[in-house]
Amino acid sequence: MQIFRETGAYPVERRGAVVALGNFDGVHRGHQSVIGQAGEVAEAQGVDLAVMTFEPHPRAYFRKDDPPFRLTPFTNKAHQLQALGVDSLICLNFDVSLAALEAEAFIQSVLVDGIGVGTLVVGYDFKFGRGRGGDVETLKSDPRFETLVIEPSASATGEIYSSTKIRDYLSGGQPGQAAALLGRPFEIEGEVLHGAQIGRTIGFPTANLDMGDYIRPAYGVYAVRVGVETGRVGQTVWCDGVANLGKRPTVDGLTEKFEVHLFDFDRDLYGTHMRVALIEFIRGERKFDGLDALKSQIAKDCHSARVILDTRAAGA
């Protein structure tokens, strides 16, 4: 998959592509339906499948004081889109100029002149342009390209696939329900940072990741699957572990940390890129009476995580 940060860099030979347009935060099952149907059209027409999205997320641009909410910051989103077989990812910088474009101007300058879209594929509720003045009817009325509108999709229980609902599940400590809508476990990824090494002193060394603009799931302890890059392009080794997200009330209670302890793993991880998939919530964050009590609880958490992950593996 090739990534283009502006329409001027989009190759002439790729014009006429089928383009799925949207924010696609989470790349959940509903988004996968949109992109999957776009892919079927692209294959039938013998043209590229492209996805056009925006960074930063428009919500972050217009509501700068909102707490972090992203399900898939750009790097993670790109990984998920690549796995869906997307040929081109066109990621436009959402800035004051793009925000000010009227809907018709966006169609002309970005979709027609910029990338020469052949077929546009959007979700039923897609809106665009200054003041969200454009919608699917605006797009369908333009004769210069075909627009396919994908209706909402739902689970077998009738639950609509929604980024908002996934955020609610994560905030409520329900990563399993979030995974059912995502189509995979929710992941946090990034470079392993140096920490205070308190975990090492009590026998449970941890790898620390910066949460950045990821949504904050419920504070507490999780059974996790951890993907560690090996240094070879495209190769990731997966192992089991336990993670804690929170402000560590037993230690200082002030600084938010996301700390991951990998089972049966002995390797320097500083500077390594890591993916952490939340499998199940074990318990909420709480304060213990000193490091000995904390150490005892971590041992119990590790046992719980092993049982959860072994059971999942056996049922896979």
SULWO-V999734 format. One record per pair of residues at least 24 apart in sequence whose C-alpha atoms are under 6 Angstrom apart, sorted by the first residue. I is the first residue (numbers start at 1). J is the second residue. Records with the same first field share a line. If there is no record, write none. Layout:
I: J + J
This chain:
1: 82 + 87 + 88
2: 88
3: 88 + 89 + 90
4: 90
5: 91 + 92
6: 92
7: 114 + 115
15: 115 + 116
16: 116 + 117 + 118
17: 47 + 48 + 117 + 118
18: 42 + 49 + 118 + 119 + 120
19: 50 + 51 + 120 + 121
20: 51 + 121 + 122
21: 51 + 52 + 122
22: 53
23: 53
25: 71 + 72
26: 71 + 72
28: 182
29: 182 + 183
30: 153 + 161
49: 86 + 87
50: 86 + 87 + 88 + 89
51: 89
52: 90 + 91
53: 91
54: 91 + 92 + 93 + 94
55: 93 + 94
56: 94
68: 213 + 214 + 215
69: 214 + 215
70: 213 + 214 + 215
71: 214
99: 130
100: 130
101: 129 + 130
102: 129 + 130
103: 129 + 134
118: 145
119: 145 + 146 + 147
120: 147
121: 147 + 148 + 149
122: 149
123: 149 + 150
124: 149 + 150 + 151
170: 217
171: 217 + 218
172: 218
173: 218
175: 280
185: 277
186: 277 + 278
187: 276 + 277
188: 275 + 276
189: 274 + 275
190: 273 + 274
191: 271 + 272 + 273
192: 270 + 271 + 272
193: 270
206: 259 + 260 + 261
207: 259 + 260
208: 258 + 259
209: 258
219: 245 + 246 + 285
220: 244 + 245 + 283 + 284 + 285
221: 282 + 283
222: 280 + 281 + 282
223: 279 + 280 + 305
224: 277 + 278 + 279
225: 276 + 277
226: 275 + 276
227: 274 + 275
228: 274
229: 273
249: 287
250: 287 + 288
